[in-house]
Amino acid sequence: MNTLAFIYHPDYLKHDTGSGHPERPQRLETLVKHLLNASIWKDLVHLLPDPAPVERLTAVHTEKYVQTIERRCKSGEVILDDGDTHVCPLSYDIALRAAGAVLLAVDEVLSGKLRRVFCAVRPPGHHAETERVMGFCLFNNIAIGTRYAQQKHGVERVAIVDWDVHHGNGTQEIFYEDESVLFISLHQFPLWPGTGRRDERGRGKGEGLTLNFPMAPGSGEREYVQAFRREIVPALKNFHPDVLMISAGFDAHQADPLANINLTEHSFGVLTDLLLEVAEQECRGRIVSVLEGGYDLRALALSVETHLSHLKA
């Protein structure tokens, strides 16, 4: 069974970040229009997510934080941090549905109905910390899904690979002392948010289970594949995850305006294949992939199409 699902909801387009913001509704609008004309569209299982229950959010965020995000969005505030994270009155409810997509994906994969799922969501999530909104992100979608896999489905070990061009500081912070989650991030460094050095390796029981791969500006497919083959794939296999999660940002594409990494859509296919190899060997092929960044509309659409075509193979 190689069935691949695509989880999306049109309400994601209602998260209004204002004129000129890079994390804009057109990201998903263009992506879906592109996929509708691609051969893979008819081969996907299409699912609509419900909003995540608040208790699933508070498995990784504090109750006060969740309540504060709700209040600030619904009161009409438009910026929730120092300037990056723009919202509208509907943003809280849409963020719940973004997290809900990952819960649905986890249910589908861990119940055995599907082997792989891609969640085309916004707002993204990997910068959101336990009590801190940051970097276009309100709630940490992939962290919420990880805890749900453990609490609802009894999964013991989850591996998260984050190839977004910006360091997944929120996911790192949430699981920094956790022995049940392996977090791996490849990201341009130096670059915002400034975290993700090699020596950030976890703490306490989580020591050695945070692995950061700072990539120099100008790095490309060769450097990424080298990191995967030499260190990331062996680390994943040594960890023996029960399910593999991908924070799939596509802003490491050479066309992306927010960074300076030279991957192509082909590169994301190569990286997907390397993770498929691990998933087939370690966790019965089970992968949940969640959209993070990617701000050049055409590059995002092409990269996601390539990622999906390899996930389905």
C-alpha positions as a Markdown table, in Angstrom:
| # | Residue | x | y | z |
|---|---|---|---|---|
| 1 | Met | 0.0 | 0.0 | 0.0 |
| 2 | Asn | 1.6 | 3.3 | -1.2 |
| 3 | Thr | -1.5 | 5.5 | -0.9 |
| 4 | Leu | -0.6 | 9.2 | -0.3 |
| 5 | Ala | -3.0 | 11.7 | 1.1 |
| 6 | Phe | -3.1 | 15.5 | 0.6 |
| 7 | Ile | -4.7 | 17.4 | 3.4 |
| 8 | Tyr | -5.9 | 21.0 | 2.7 |
| 9 | His | -8.8 | 23.3 | 3.6 |
| 10 | Pro | -9.8 | 26.4 | 1.6 |
| 11 | Asp | -10.1 | 28.3 | 4.9 |
| 12 | Tyr | -6.3 | 28.5 | 5.0 |
| 13 | Leu | -6.7 | 31.2 | 2.4 |
| 14 | Lys | -8.6 | 33.4 | 4.9 |
| 15 | His | -5.5 | 33.9 | 7.1 |
| 16 | Asp | -4.9 | 37.4 | 6.0 |
| 17 | Thr | -1.3 | 38.6 | 6.6 |
| 18 | Gly | -1.7 | 41.9 | 4.8 |
| 19 | Ser | -0.3 | 43.4 | 1.6 |
| 20 | Gly | 3.3 | 42.5 | 0.8 |
| 21 | His | 3.7 | 39.8 | 3.5 |
| 22 | Pro | 5.7 | 36.8 | 2.2 |
| 23 | Glu | 3.5 | 34.3 | 4.0 |
| 24 | Arg | 0.4 | 35.1 | 2.0 |
| 25 | Pro | -2.7 | 33.2 | 0.8 |
| 26 | Gln | -1.3 | 33.1 | -2.7 |
| 27 | Arg | 1.2 | 30.5 | -1.5 |
| 28 | Leu | -1.5 | 27.8 | -1.2 |
| 29 | Glu | -3.8 | 29.2 | -3.8 |
| 30 | Thr | -1.0 | 28.9 | -6.5 |
| 31 | Leu | 0.1 | 25.5 | -5.1 |
| 32 | Val | -3.4 | 24.0 | -5.4 |
| 33 | Lys | -4.0 | 25.5 | -8.9 |
| 34 | His | -0.7 | 24.0 | -10.0 |
| 35 | Leu | -1.4 | 20.6 | -8.6 |
| 36 | Leu | -4.9 | 20.5 | -10.1 |
| 37 | Asn | -3.2 | 20.5 | -13.5 |
| 38 | Ala | -0.5 | 18.0 | -12.5 |
| 39 | Ser | -0.9 | 14.3 | -13.2 |
| 40 | Ile | -0.4 | 13.4 | -9.5 |
| 41 | Trp | -3.6 | 15.2 | -8.4 |
| 42 | Lys | -5.9 | 12.3 | -9.4 |
| 43 | Asp | -3.7 | 9.8 | -7.6 |
| 44 | Leu | -3.9 | 11.6 | -4.2 |
| 45 | Val | -6.4 | 10.9 | -1.5 |
| 46 | His | -7.9 | 14.3 | -0.6 |
| 47 | Leu | -8.9 | 14.9 | 3.0 |
| 48 | Leu | -10.4 | 17.9 | 4.8 |
| 49 | Pro | -9.3 | 18.6 | 8.4 |
| 50 | Asp | -11.3 | 19.6 | 11.4 |
| 51 | Pro | -9.9 | 22.2 | 13.9 |
| 52 | Ala | -7.6 | 20.7 | 16.5 |
| 53 | Pro | -9.1 | 20.5 | 20.0 |
| 54 | Val | -7.4 | 23.0 | 22.4 |
| 55 | Glu | -6.2 | 20.2 | 24.6 |
| 56 | Arg | -4.0 | 19.0 | 21.8 |
| 57 | Leu | -2.4 | 22.4 | 21.5 |
| 58 | Thr | -1.8 | 22.5 | 25.3 |
| 59 | Ala | 0.2 | 19.3 | 25.0 |
| 60 | Val | 3.1 | 21.5 | 23.7 |
| 61 | His | 2.0 | 25.1 | 24.5 |
| 62 | Thr | 0.8 | 26.5 | 27.8 |
| 63 | Glu | -2.9 | 27.1 | 28.3 |
| 64 | Lys | -2.2 | 30.8 | 28.9 |
| 65 | Tyr | -0.3 | 31.1 | 25.6 |
| 66 | Val | -3.2 | 29.5 | 23.6 |
| 67 | Gln | -5.7 | 31.8 | 25.3 |
| 68 | Thr | -3.5 | 34.8 | 24.6 |
| 69 | Ile | -3.3 | 34.0 | 20.9 |
| 70 | Glu | -7.1 | 33.6 | 20.7 |
| 71 | Arg | -7.7 | 36.9 | 22.5 |
| 72 | Arg | -5.2 | 38.9 | 20.5 |
| 73 | Cys | -6.4 | 37.6 | 17.1 |
| 74 | Lys | -10.1 | 38.0 | 17.8 |
| 75 | Ser | -9.6 | 41.5 | 19.3 |
| 76 | Gly | -8.3 | 42.7 | 16.0 |
| 77 | Glu | -4.6 | 42.9 | 16.6 |
| 78 | Val | -2.7 | 42.6 | 13.3 |
| 79 | Ile | 0.9 | 41.9 | 14.5 |
| 80 | Leu | 1.7 | 39.5 | 17.4 |
| 81 | Asp | 5.5 | 39.8 | 17.7 |
| 82 | Asp | 8.2 | 42.3 | 16.7 |
| 83 | Gly | 6.9 | 42.6 | 13.2 |
| 84 | Asp | 6.9 | 39.2 | 11.4 |
| 85 | Thr | 3.7 | 37.5 | 12.5 |
| 86 | His | 0.7 | 39.2 | 11.0 |
| 87 | Val | -2.8 | 38.0 | 11.7 |
| 88 | Cys | -6.5 | 38.8 | 11.2 |
| 89 | Pro | -9.5 | 38.1 | 13.4 |
| 90 | Leu | -9.9 | 34.6 | 11.8 |
| 91 | Ser | -6.3 | 33.6 | 12.2 |
| 92 | Tyr | -6.7 | 31.7 | 15.5 |
| 93 | Asp | -9.5 | 29.5 | 14.2 |
| 94 | Ile | -7.5 | 28.9 | 11.0 |
| 95 | Ala | -4.4 | 28.0 | 13.0 |
| 96 | Leu | -6.5 | 25.4 | 14.9 |
| 97 | Arg | -7.4 | 23.9 | 11.5 |
| 98 | Ala | -3.8 | 23.9 | 10.5 |
| 99 | Ala | -2.9 | 21.9 | 13.6 |
| 100 | Gly | -5.9 | 19.7 | 13.0 |
| 101 | Ala | -4.5 | 18.7 | 9.6 |
| 102 | Val | -1.5 | 17.2 | 11.3 |
| 103 | Leu | -3.7 | 15.3 | 13.8 |
| 104 | Leu | -5.7 | 13.9 | 10.9 |
| 105 | Ala | -2.5 | 12.9 | 9.1 |
| 106 | Val | -1.2 | 11.1 | 12.2 |
| 107 | Asp | -4.5 | 9.3 | 12.6 |
| 108 | Glu | -4.5 | 8.1 | 9.0 |
| 109 | Val | -0.9 | 6.9 | 9.0 |
| 110 | Leu | -0.8 | 5.3 | 12.5 |
| 111 | Ser | -4.2 | 3.6 | 12.0 |
| 112 | Gly | -2.7 | 1.9 | 8.9 |
| 113 | Lys | -5.2 | 3.5 | 6.4 |
| 114 | Leu | -2.4 | 5.4 | 4.6 |
| 115 | Arg | 1.4 | 5.2 | 4.7 |
| 116 | Arg | 2.2 | 8.9 | 3.9 |
| 117 | Val | 0.4 | 12.2 | 4.1 |
| 118 | Phe | 1.3 | 15.7 | 3.1 |
| 119 | Cys | -0.4 | 18.6 | 5.0 |
| 120 | Ala | -0.7 | 21.8 | 2.9 |
| 121 | Val | -1.3 | 24.2 | 5.7 |
| 122 | Arg | -0.9 | 27.8 | 6.8 |
| 123 | Pro | 0.0 | 29.4 | 9.1 |
| 124 | Pro | 3.2 | 27.4 | 9.4 |
| 125 | Gly | 4.4 | 26.3 | 12.8 |
| 126 | His | 8.0 | 25.4 | 13.4 |
| 127 | His | 9.1 | 28.7 | 14.9 |
| 128 | Ala | 6.3 | 28.8 | 17.6 |
| 129 | Glu | 7.8 | 27.9 | 21.0 |
| 130 | Thr | 6.1 | 26.8 | 24.1 |
| 131 | Glu | 5.1 | 30.3 | 25.1 |
| 132 | Arg | 6.3 | 32.5 | 22.2 |
| 133 | Val | 4.8 | 33.4 | 18.9 |
| 134 | Met | 7.4 | 33.9 | 16.2 |
| 135 | Gly | 8.3 | 33.9 | 12.5 |
| 136 | Phe | 4.8 | 33.7 | 10.9 |
| 137 | Cys | 3.9 | 30.8 | 13.3 |
| 138 | Leu | 1.1 | 30.7 | 15.9 |
| 139 | Phe | 1.1 | 27.1 | 17.0 |
| 140 | Asn | 3.7 | 24.5 | 16.4 |
| 141 | Asn | 1.8 | 22.1 | 14.0 |
| 142 | Ile | 4.4 | 19.4 | 13.8 |
| 143 | Ala | 5.1 | 19.4 | 17.5 |
| 144 | Ile | 1.4 | 19.1 | 18.2 |
| 145 | Gly | 1.2 | 16.2 | 15.8 |
| 146 | Thr | 4.2 | 14.5 | 17.4 |
| 147 | Arg | 2.7 | 14.6 | 20.9 |
| 148 | Tyr | -0.6 | 13.4 | 19.6 |
| 149 | Ala | 1.1 | 10.4 | 18.0 |
| 150 | Gln | 2.6 | 9.6 | 21.3 |
| 151 | Gln | -0.4 | 10.3 | 23.5 |
| 152 | Lys | -3.2 | 9.0 | 21.3 |
| 153 | His | -1.6 | 6.2 | 19.4 |
| 154 | Gly | 1.1 | 5.1 | 21.9 |
| 155 | Val | 4.0 | 5.8 | 19.6 |
| 156 | Glu | 7.2 | 5.8 | 21.6 |
| 157 | Arg | 9.8 | 7.4 | 19.3 |
| 158 | Val | 9.3 | 10.1 | 16.7 |
| 159 | Ala | 11.9 | 11.6 | 14.4 |
| 160 | Ile | 11.4 | 15.1 | 13.0 |
| 161 | Val | 13.5 | 16.3 | 10.0 |
| 162 | Asp | 13.2 | 20.0 | 9.3 |
| 163 | Trp | 14.7 | 21.1 | 6.0 |
| 164 | Asp | 13.2 | 24.6 | 6.0 |
| 165 | Val | 15.9 | 27.1 | 5.3 |
| 166 | His | 15.2 | 28.8 | 8.7 |
| 167 | His | 16.1 | 26.9 | 11.8 |
| 168 | Gly | 13.1 | 25.2 | 13.5 |
| 169 | Asn | 13.8 | 26.9 | 16.9 |
| 170 | Gly | 10.3 | 26.3 | 18.2 |
| 171 | Thr | 10.4 | 22.6 | 17.6 |
| 172 | Gln | 13.9 | 22.4 | 19.1 |
| 173 | Glu | 12.8 | 24.3 | 22.2 |
| 174 | Ile | 9.8 | 22.1 | 22.8 |
| 175 | Phe | 11.7 | 18.8 | 22.6 |
| 176 | Tyr | 15.1 | 20.0 | 23.8 |
| 177 | Glu | 15.1 | 17.8 | 26.9 |
| 178 | Asp | 12.9 | 15.0 | 25.5 |
| 179 | Glu | 14.5 | 11.5 | 25.0 |
| 180 | Ser | 11.5 | 10.3 | 22.8 |
| 181 | Val | 12.0 | 12.8 | 20.0 |
| 182 | Leu | 14.9 | 13.1 | 17.6 |
| 183 | Phe | 14.9 | 16.6 | 16.1 |
| 184 | Ile | 17.1 | 17.2 | 13.0 |
| 185 | Ser | 17.4 | 20.6 | 11.3 |
| 186 | Leu | 19.2 | 21.7 | 8.2 |
| 187 | His | 19.2 | 25.5 | 7.7 |
| 188 | Gln | 21.1 | 28.4 | 6.4 |
| 189 | Phe | 23.5 | 29.8 | 9.0 |
| 190 | Pro | 23.9 | 32.6 | 9.7 |
| 191 | Leu | 20.3 | 33.6 | 9.1 |
| 192 | Trp | 17.2 | 34.5 | 11.1 |
| 193 | Pro | 16.4 | 33.4 | 13.8 |
| 194 | Gly | 20.0 | 33.0 | 14.7 |
| 195 | Thr | 19.7 | 29.6 | 16.5 |
| 196 | Gly | 20.7 | 26.2 | 15.3 |
| 197 | Arg | 24.4 | 25.9 | 15.9 |
| 198 | Arg | 26.1 | 22.6 | 15.9 |
| 199 | Asp | 26.7 | 22.7 | 19.6 |
| 200 | Glu | 22.9 | 22.9 | 20.3 |
| 201 | Arg | 22.4 | 19.2 | 20.9 |
| 202 | Gly | 19.7 | 18.9 | 23.6 |
| 203 | Arg | 19.8 | 18.8 | 27.4 |
| 204 | Gly | 19.3 | 16.3 | 30.1 |
| 205 | Lys | 17.6 | 13.1 | 28.8 |
| 206 | Gly | 17.5 | 14.8 | 25.4 |
| 207 | Glu | 21.2 | 15.3 | 25.1 |
| 208 | Gly | 22.4 | 14.2 | 21.7 |
| 209 | Leu | 18.8 | 14.1 | 20.3 |
| 210 | Thr | 18.9 | 17.5 | 18.7 |
| 211 | Leu | 21.1 | 17.6 | 15.7 |
| 212 | Asn | 21.7 | 20.8 | 13.8 |
| 213 | Phe | 23.3 | 21.2 | 10.4 |
| 214 | Pro | 24.1 | 24.8 | 9.7 |
| 215 | Met | 24.5 | 25.2 | 6.0 |
| 216 | Ala | 26.7 | 28.0 | 4.6 |
| 217 | Pro | 25.1 | 30.5 | 2.2 |
| 218 | Gly | 25.4 | 29.2 | -1.3 |
| 219 | Ser | 25.2 | 25.6 | -0.3 |
| 220 | Gly | 23.4 | 23.3 | -2.7 |
| 221 | Glu | 22.3 | 19.8 | -3.4 |
| 222 | Arg | 25.8 | 18.3 | -3.0 |
| 223 | Glu | 26.2 | 19.7 | 0.5 |
| 224 | Tyr | 22.7 | 18.7 | 1.6 |
| 225 | Val | 23.1 | 15.1 | 0.3 |
| 226 | Gln | 26.5 | 14.8 | 1.9 |
| 227 | Ala | 25.0 | 15.8 | 5.3 |
| 228 | Phe | 22.2 | 13.3 | 4.8 |
| 229 | Arg | 24.4 | 10.4 | 3.8 |
| 230 | Arg | 27.2 | 11.0 | 6.3 |
| 231 | Glu | 25.2 | 11.9 | 9.4 |
| 232 | Ile | 21.4 | 12.3 | 9.1 |
| 233 | Val | 20.5 | 8.9 | 7.7 |
| 234 | Pro | 22.7 | 7.0 | 10.1 |
| 235 | Ala | 21.3 | 9.0 | 13.1 |
| 236 | Leu | 17.8 | 8.3 | 12.0 |
| 237 | Lys | 18.5 | 4.6 | 11.6 |
| 238 | Asn | 20.2 | 4.5 | 15.0 |
| 239 | Phe | 17.2 | 6.1 | 16.6 |
| 240 | His | 14.7 | 3.6 | 15.2 |
| 241 | Pro | 11.7 | 5.9 | 14.9 |
| 242 | Asp | 8.1 | 4.6 | 14.9 |
| 243 | Val | 7.1 | 7.4 | 12.5 |
| 244 | Leu | 9.0 | 10.0 | 10.6 |
| 245 | Met | 7.7 | 13.6 | 10.5 |
| 246 | Ile | 9.0 | 16.2 | 8.0 |
| 247 | Ser | 8.9 | 20.0 | 8.5 |
| 248 | Ala | 8.8 | 20.5 | 4.8 |
| 249 | Gly | 9.7 | 24.1 | 4.1 |
| 250 | Phe | 10.7 | 24.8 | 0.5 |
| 251 | Asp | 12.5 | 28.1 | 1.0 |
| 252 | Ala | 15.9 | 26.5 | 0.5 |
| 253 | His | 15.1 | 26.6 | -3.2 |
| 254 | Gln | 17.5 | 28.8 | -5.2 |
| 255 | Ala | 14.6 | 31.1 | -6.3 |
| 256 | Asp | 13.4 | 31.9 | -2.8 |
| 257 | Pro | 13.6 | 35.5 | -1.8 |
| 258 | Leu | 14.3 | 35.1 | 1.9 |
| 259 | Ala | 17.5 | 33.1 | 1.9 |
| 260 | Asn | 20.6 | 32.1 | -0.2 |
| 261 | Ile | 20.6 | 28.3 | -0.5 |
| 262 | Asn | 20.7 | 26.7 | -4.0 |
| 263 | Leu | 18.5 | 23.7 | -3.9 |
| 264 | Thr | 16.1 | 23.0 | -6.8 |
| 265 | Glu | 12.8 | 21.1 | -7.0 |
| 266 | His | 14.9 | 18.1 | -8.1 |
| 267 | Ser | 16.9 | 18.4 | -4.8 |
| 268 | Phe | 13.7 | 18.0 | -2.7 |
| 269 | Gly | 13.0 | 14.8 | -4.6 |
| 270 | Val | 16.5 | 13.5 | -3.7 |
| 271 | Leu | 16.1 | 14.4 | -0.1 |
| 272 | Thr | 12.6 | 12.8 | 0.0 |
| 273 | Asp | 14.1 | 9.6 | -1.4 |
| 274 | Leu | 16.7 | 9.5 | 1.3 |
| 275 | Leu | 14.0 | 9.8 | 4.0 |
| 276 | Leu | 11.9 | 7.2 | 2.3 |
| 277 | Glu | 14.8 | 4.8 | 2.6 |
| 278 | Val | 14.9 | 5.3 | 6.3 |
| 279 | Ala | 11.1 | 5.1 | 6.7 |
| 280 | Glu | 10.9 | 1.9 | 4.8 |
| 281 | Gln | 13.6 | 0.3 | 6.9 |
| 282 | Glu | 12.6 | 1.7 | 10.3 |
| 283 | Cys | 8.9 | 2.6 | 10.5 |
| 284 | Arg | 7.0 | 0.7 | 7.8 |
| 285 | Gly | 7.2 | 3.6 | 5.4 |
| 286 | Arg | 5.2 | 5.9 | 7.7 |
| 287 | Ile | 5.7 | 9.6 | 6.9 |
| 288 | Val | 3.8 | 12.7 | 7.9 |
| 289 | Ser | 5.0 | 15.8 | 6.0 |
| 290 | Val | 3.9 | 19.3 | 7.0 |
| 291 | Leu | 4.4 | 22.4 | 4.9 |
| 292 | Glu | 6.4 | 25.2 | 6.5 |
| 293 | Gly | 8.0 | 27.9 | 4.4 |
| 294 | Gly | 8.5 | 28.5 | 0.7 |
| 295 | Tyr | 7.9 | 32.0 | -0.6 |
| 296 | Asp | 8.6 | 32.0 | -4.3 |
| 297 | Leu | 5.2 | 30.9 | -5.7 |
| 298 | Arg | 6.4 | 28.9 | -8.7 |
| 299 | Ala | 9.3 | 27.3 | -6.8 |
| 300 | Leu | 7.0 | 26.3 | -4.0 |
| 301 | Ala | 4.5 | 24.7 | -6.4 |
| 302 | Leu | 7.1 | 22.8 | -8.3 |
| 303 | Ser | 8.9 | 21.6 | -5.2 |
| 304 | Val | 5.8 | 20.3 | -3.5 |
| 305 | Glu | 4.8 | 18.5 | -6.7 |
| 306 | Thr | 8.2 | 16.8 | -6.8 |
| 307 | His | 8.0 | 16.0 | -3.1 |
| 308 | Leu | 4.6 | 14.4 | -3.6 |
| 309 | Ser | 5.6 | 12.4 | -6.6 |
| 310 | His | 8.5 | 10.9 | -4.6 |
| 311 | Leu | 6.4 | 10.2 | -1.5 |
| 312 | Lys | 4.0 | 8.3 | -3.7 |
| 313 | Ala | 6.6 | 6.2 | -5.4 |
